[in-house]
Amino acid sequence: MNAILLLKLAAFTYLGLIVAGLLMPGVVGLRDHLRALPEFIRKLFWVYYTFIGLCLISFGFGTFVLAEQLASGTLLARSVCGFLAVFWTVRFIAGTFVFDLRPYLTNRWRRVGLTAANLVFTCLPIIYGWVALRGVE
């Protein structure tokens, strides 16, 4: 299997995650929920939300543009891929065991979207983990 191609394909999955993240506030009625919170907490949430979005953009763009370097097997490349494998593993665990999304899965498209996101959250740690552990070919 070609690690560079896999990484470039993985990079495209970030586009879907970014779109899902942009749709999420409307789907869950986030603004209504945040209205009841103090101003500082509302702003803190939006800053965190923005930082997460910037991380997704950076991870995806970096993975696409630097796929050859990430597949090179250097210590830095393996460390970055290892970090991303752990990051996405923890994200999958949190999504599976921490968040109860059932109240928001009110139609087929939302269930399909969650299934697609979970597929991405499953594939990303496998891809990054494989690249991190395989070393140099």
Backbone as JSON, one array per atom type, in Angstrom:
{
  "sequence": "MNAILLLKLAAFTYLGLIVAGLLMPGVVGLRDHLRALPEFIRKLFWVYYTFIGLCLISFGFGTFVLAEQLASGTLLARSVCGFLAVFWTVRFIAGTFVFDLRPYLTNRWRRVGLTAANLVFTCLPIIYGWVALRGVE",
  "N": [[0.86, -1.19, 0.0], [0.55, 2.22, -0.77], [1.88, 4.69, 1.1], [1.96, 7.47, 0.79], [-0.16, 8.04, -0.97], [-2.29, 7.09, 0.6], [-2.16, 8.9, 2.78], [-2.71, 11.3, 1.43], [-5.34, 10.79, 0.59], [-6.5, 10.55, 3.11], [-6.22, 13.17, 3.93], [-8.22, 14.48, 2.51], [-10.47, 13.71, 3.89], [-10.7, 15.45, 5.94], [-12.01, 17.67, 4.92], [-14.7, 16.93, 4.92], [-15.05, 16.68, 7.69], [-14.71, 19.33, 8.46], [-16.86, 20.58, 7.17], [-18.95, 19.25, 8.51], [-18.46, 20.22, 11.07], [-19.0, 22.93, 10.69], [-21.72, 22.82, 10.21], [-22.74, 21.83, 12.58], [-23.41, 23.72, 14.79], [-25.94, 24.76, 13.99], [-27.45, 22.41, 13.76], [-27.61, 21.4, 16.37], [-28.73, 23.52, 17.72], [-27.05, 25.41, 18.91], [-26.53, 28.16, 19.52], [-28.81, 28.92, 20.93], [-28.57, 27.31, 23.22], [-26.2, 28.31, 24.27], [-26.87, 30.88, 24.98], [-27.82, 30.99, 27.59], [-25.6, 30.93, 29.15], [-22.87, 32.55, 30.95], [-21.25, 35.48, 29.56], [-18.42, 35.26, 29.28], [-18.01, 32.45, 29.24], [-19.46, 31.78, 26.94], [-17.91, 33.11, 24.97], [-15.49, 31.8, 25.38], [-16.17, 29.21, 24.59], [-16.65, 29.66, 21.81], [-14.09, 30.44, 21.01], [-12.64, 28.07, 21.51], [-14.01, 26.4, 19.72], [-13.33, 27.6, 17.28], [-10.53, 27.25, 17.35], [-10.42, 24.44, 17.19], [-11.45, 24.09, 14.63], [-9.42, 25.38, 13.16], [-7.32, 23.65, 13.74], [-8.23, 21.32, 12.43], [-8.19, 22.22, 9.76], [-5.44, 22.75, 9.52], [-4.3, 20.19, 10.09], [-5.37, 18.67, 7.97], [-4.53, 20.11, 5.64], [-1.76, 20.12, 6.08], [-1.24, 17.37, 6.08], [-1.88, 16.73, 3.43], [-0.15, 18.38, 1.85], [2.35, 17.76, 2.9], [2.62, 15.03, 2.61], [4.57, 13.31, 1.44], [6.82, 13.82, 3.03], [5.79, 13.05, 5.53], [5.52, 10.35, 5.1], [8.11, 9.57, 5.0], [9.48, 8.28, 7.02], [11.2, 9.38, 8.88], [12.23, 10.33, 12.21], [10.84, 12.6, 13.13], [8.67, 12.68, 11.3], [7.42, 10.22, 11.87], [6.77, 10.69, 14.52], [4.92, 12.83, 14.33], [2.89, 11.56, 12.86], [2.3, 9.55, 14.69], [1.35, 11.12, 16.84], [-0.98, 12.17, 15.61], [-2.37, 9.79, 15.18], [-2.9, 8.99, 17.83], [-4.36, 11.25, 18.67], [-6.7, 11.07, 17.01], [-7.63, 8.6, 17.78], [-8.32, 9.06, 20.46], [-10.29, 10.96, 20.0], [-12.21, 9.4, 18.68], [-12.88, 7.62, 20.75], [-13.95, 9.43, 22.64], [-16.13, 10.42, 21.19], [-17.63, 8.11, 20.99], [-18.08, 7.15, 23.61], [-18.46, 9.29, 25.37], [-20.11, 11.4, 24.4], [-23.6, 11.73, 23.98], [-25.39, 11.4, 21.32], [-27.9, 10.78, 20.46], [-30.32, 12.39, 20.82], [-30.08, 14.21, 18.74], [-30.07, 12.86, 16.39], [-32.22, 12.92, 14.42], [-33.11, 12.47, 11.88], [-32.66, 10.64, 8.79], [-30.44, 11.62, 7.31], [-28.82, 12.84, 9.21], [-28.1, 10.62, 10.72], [-26.7, 9.19, 8.77], [-24.63, 11.01, 8.35], [-23.36, 10.95, 10.87], [-22.5, 8.3, 10.86], [-20.7, 8.4, 8.72], [-18.82, 10.23, 9.75], [-17.89, 8.75, 11.95], [-16.71, 6.67, 10.58], [-14.57, 8.02, 9.4], [-13.27, 8.79, 11.78], [-12.43, 6.34, 12.56], [-10.79, 5.44, 10.49], [-8.71, 7.39, 10.26], [-6.94, 7.16, 12.61], [-5.96, 4.61, 12.09], [-4.65, 4.85, 9.6], [-2.72, 6.92, 10.12], [-1.42, 5.7, 12.27], [-0.41, 3.36, 11.08], [1.39, 4.48, 9.23], [3.13, 5.73, 11.01], [4.23, 3.55, 12.38], [5.4, 1.93, 10.46], [7.86, 2.8, 9.5], [10.72, 3.33, 7.38], [10.45, 2.45, 3.99]],
  "CA": [[0.0, 0.0, 0.0], [1.31, 3.45, -0.92], [1.62, 5.56, 2.25], [1.71, 8.85, 0.33], [-1.54, 8.07, -1.48], [-3.2, 6.96, 1.76], [-2.15, 10.17, 3.51], [-3.43, 12.31, 0.63], [-6.76, 10.48, 0.7], [-6.9, 10.9, 4.48], [-6.31, 14.63, 4.01], [-9.52, 14.9, 1.99], [-11.55, 13.46, 4.86], [-10.82, 16.64, 6.79], [-13.01, 18.56, 4.33], [-15.99, 16.49, 5.46], [-15.11, 17.03, 9.11], [-14.87, 20.78, 8.55], [-18.26, 20.86, 6.82], [-19.78, 18.79, 9.63], [-18.25, 21.17, 12.17], [-19.71, 24.18, 10.38], [-23.16, 22.57, 10.3], [-23.09, 21.4, 13.92], [-24.14, 24.68, 15.62], [-27.34, 24.81, 13.58], [-28.11, 21.12, 14.02], [-27.87, 21.21, 17.81], [-29.27, 24.74, 18.31], [-25.99, 25.82, 19.83], [-26.68, 29.55, 19.98], [-29.86, 28.94, 21.97], [-28.01, 26.71, 24.43], [-25.15, 29.16, 24.82], [-27.45, 32.12, 25.48], [-28.02, 30.91, 29.05], [-24.3, 30.93, 29.83], [-22.22, 33.87, 31.08], [-20.57, 35.93, 28.34], [-17.07, 34.7, 29.22], [-18.09, 31.04, 28.84], [-19.85, 31.78, 25.52], [-16.73, 33.48, 24.17], [-14.51, 30.72, 25.53], [-16.62, 28.12, 23.72], [-16.42, 30.01, 20.4], [-12.64, 30.4, 20.77], [-12.29, 26.65, 21.4], [-14.62, 25.91, 18.48], [-12.5, 28.14, 16.21], [-9.24, 26.56, 17.4], [-10.61, 23.09, 16.67], [-11.56, 24.23, 13.18], [-8.09, 25.67, 12.63], [-6.55, 22.4, 13.83], [-8.67, 20.44, 11.34], [-7.65, 22.78, 8.51], [-3.98, 22.54, 9.53], [-4.0, 18.76, 9.98], [-5.7, 18.22, 6.62], [-3.63, 20.76, 4.69], [-0.41, 19.61, 6.33], [-1.17, 15.98, 5.64], [-1.87, 16.69, 1.96], [1.03, 19.03, 1.3], [3.56, 17.13, 3.42], [2.44, 13.57, 2.62], [5.84, 12.64, 1.17], [7.67, 13.93, 4.22], [5.2, 12.23, 6.59], [5.76, 8.95, 4.76], [9.55, 9.36, 4.85], [10.01, 7.41, 8.07], [12.08, 10.06, 9.82], [11.7, 10.36, 13.57], [9.84, 13.66, 13.2], [7.49, 12.25, 10.55], [6.76, 9.15, 12.63], [6.21, 11.31, 15.72], [3.72, 13.57, 13.93], [1.85, 10.56, 12.54], [1.93, 8.92, 15.96], [0.49, 12.07, 17.55], [-2.28, 12.22, 14.95], [-3.04, 8.51, 15.45], [-3.41, 9.07, 19.21], [-5.39, 12.29, 18.68], [-7.94, 10.59, 16.42], [-8.12, 7.5, 18.62], [-9.0, 9.67, 21.61], [-11.52, 11.58, 19.48], [-13.17, 8.33, 18.44], [-13.34, 7.14, 22.06], [-14.82, 10.46, 23.21], [-17.37, 10.43, 20.42], [-18.37, 6.87, 21.21], [-18.42, 6.87, 25.01], [-18.71, 10.5, 26.17], [-21.22, 12.17, 23.85], [-24.85, 11.04, 23.63], [-25.9, 12.15, 20.17], [-29.22, 10.29, 20.08], [-31.36, 13.42, 20.66], [-29.86, 14.99, 17.53], [-30.14, 11.98, 15.22], [-33.66, 12.97, 14.19], [-33.48, 12.07, 10.52], [-31.72, 9.72, 8.15], [-29.21, 12.3, 6.89], [-27.97, 13.03, 10.39], [-27.54, 9.3, 11.05], [-25.69, 8.92, 7.75], [-23.5, 11.9, 8.65], [-22.64, 10.41, 12.03], [-21.82, 7.08, 10.42], [-19.55, 8.83, 7.9], [-17.82, 10.81, 10.66], [-17.29, 7.65, 12.71], [-15.82, 5.96, 9.66], [-13.35, 8.84, 9.33], [-12.6, 8.71, 13.08], [-11.85, 5.0, 12.64], [-9.74, 5.32, 9.47], [-7.57, 8.27, 10.48], [-5.89, 6.59, 13.48], [-5.35, 3.43, 11.45], [-3.72, 5.33, 8.57], [-1.58, 7.59, 10.74], [-0.69, 4.7, 13.07], [0.34, 2.49, 10.17], [2.53, 5.25, 8.7], [4.06, 5.96, 12.11], [4.89, 2.31, 12.8], [6.03, 1.19, 9.37], [9.25, 3.23, 9.26], [11.13, 3.59, 5.99], [10.33, 1.27, 3.09]],
  "C": [[0.89, 1.24, 0.0], [0.94, 4.43, 0.2], [1.3, 6.99, 1.81], [0.28, 8.99, -0.17], [-2.54, 7.98, -0.33], [-3.29, 8.27, 2.55], [-2.9, 11.25, 2.74], [-4.94, 12.06, 0.65], [-7.29, 10.83, 2.09], [-7.08, 12.41, 4.61], [-7.66, 15.14, 3.51], [-10.65, 14.66, 2.97], [-11.74, 14.66, 5.79], [-11.84, 17.63, 6.24], [-14.4, 18.21, 4.86], [-16.13, 16.84, 6.93], [-15.32, 18.53, 9.31], [-16.31, 21.17, 8.21], [-19.19, 20.44, 7.95], [-19.66, 19.74, 10.82], [-18.96, 22.49, 11.94], [-21.22, 24.02, 10.49], [-23.63, 22.3, 11.73], [-23.83, 22.46, 14.76], [-25.62, 24.79, 15.27], [-28.1, 23.55, 13.93], [-28.49, 20.98, 15.49], [-28.47, 22.45, 18.48], [-28.3, 25.37, 19.3], [-26.17, 27.24, 20.36], [-27.73, 29.66, 21.07], [-29.32, 28.39, 23.29], [-26.99, 27.62, 25.09], [-25.69, 30.46, 25.42], [-27.58, 32.15, 27.01], [-26.72, 31.0, 29.83], [-23.75, 32.35, 29.98], [-21.41, 34.19, 29.81], [-19.18, 35.32, 28.19], [-17.1, 33.25, 28.72], [-18.52, 30.93, 27.37], [-18.65, 32.07, 24.63], [-15.67, 32.39, 24.22], [-14.89, 29.55, 24.61], [-16.3, 28.44, 22.26], [-14.93, 30.04, 20.05], [-12.19, 28.95, 20.62], [-12.79, 26.06, 20.07], [-13.77, 26.35, 17.27], [-11.14, 27.45, 16.17], [-9.35, 25.14, 16.86], [-10.71, 23.13, 15.15], [-10.21, 24.51, 12.54], [-7.18, 24.44, 12.69], [-6.93, 21.46, 12.69], [-8.11, 20.92, 10.0], [-6.15, 22.51, 8.43], [-3.61, 21.08, 9.37], [-4.25, 18.28, 8.55], [-4.75, 18.8, 5.58], [-2.21, 20.23, 4.83], [-0.24, 18.19, 5.86], [-1.1, 15.91, 4.13], [-0.55, 17.21, 1.4], [2.32, 18.31, 1.71], [3.48, 15.6, 3.43], [3.76, 12.83, 2.38], [6.76, 12.67, 2.38], [7.12, 13.07, 5.36], [5.44, 10.75, 6.35], [7.24, 8.6, 4.73], [10.16, 8.45, 5.91], [10.98, 8.07, 9.01], [11.43, 10.08, 11.2], [10.61, 11.42, 13.72], [8.55, 13.25, 12.5], [6.71, 11.19, 11.32], [6.13, 9.71, 13.9], [4.93, 12.08, 15.41], [2.59, 12.59, 13.61], [1.39, 9.84, 13.79], [1.02, 9.82, 16.78], [-0.9, 12.09, 16.94], [-3.05, 10.91, 15.14], [-3.64, 8.52, 16.85], [-4.55, 10.08, 19.28], [-6.72, 11.74, 18.17], [-8.49, 9.37, 17.15], [-8.89, 8.05, 19.81], [-10.3, 10.33, 21.16], [-12.6, 10.54, 19.22], [-13.74, 7.81, 19.77], [-14.29, 8.14, 22.7], [-16.16, 10.48, 22.5], [-18.25, 9.22, 20.69], [-18.89, 6.75, 22.64], [-18.75, 8.1, 25.85], [-19.97, 11.23, 25.69], [-22.42, 11.28, 23.56], [-25.52, 11.86, 22.54], [-27.32, 11.76, 19.78], [-30.28, 11.38, 19.95], [-31.25, 14.21, 19.36], [-29.96, 14.15, 16.24], [-31.59, 11.81, 14.8], [-34.08, 12.63, 12.77], [-32.36, 11.22, 9.92], [-30.4, 10.38, 7.79], [-28.27, 12.53, 8.06], [-27.34, 11.7, 10.82], [-26.46, 8.9, 10.05], [-24.44, 9.76, 8.01], [-22.68, 11.4, 9.83], [-21.88, 9.15, 11.66], [-20.58, 7.42, 9.6], [-18.45, 9.4, 8.79], [-17.13, 9.7, 11.45], [-16.37, 6.8, 11.85], [-14.49, 6.7, 9.52], [-12.57, 8.72, 10.63], [-11.98, 7.32, 13.31], [-10.66, 4.89, 11.68], [-8.51, 6.17, 9.77], [-6.54, 7.69, 11.44], [-5.22, 5.36, 12.88], [-4.3, 3.88, 10.43], [-2.49, 5.96, 9.21], [-0.75, 6.61, 11.57], [0.16, 3.79, 12.21], [1.57, 3.22, 9.63], [3.58, 5.46, 9.79], [4.87, 4.7, 12.44], [5.7, 1.63, 11.7], [7.48, 1.59, 9.12], [9.51, 3.49, 7.79], [11.0, 2.32, 5.19], [11.65, 1.0, 2.41]]
}
